[in-house]
């Protein structure tokens, strides 16, 4: 996990939402707590753990966005997919669902599921 200025700032806002600080670089040593600010300054390990959590959330969100876009790129409307599943389950007509399953296989090969943090 690489630290960066943006993620350090986001982690600090989560850990100390009322704290006033400046992050002027990509290391924990680049944090300046402003005078007049009286937060309980979090330990480096806590900040690093929060950055890791944020980066895992970002990775998961990007994964979902990429998969949604892949479905759109294949011309699949979510409502059509739901309709096909409805027909497959309740009406025993799998024609449309089989076609979507083929597309799903392609998308899952391109964007395999990511492990939970």
Secondary structure, DSSP 8 states (H G I E B T S, - for coil): ----HHHHHHHHHHH-TT--EEE-SSSGGGEEE-TT-------HHHHHHHHHHHHHHHHHHHHHHHHHHHHHHTT--HHHHHHHHHHHHHS---HHHHHHHHHHHHHHHHS------
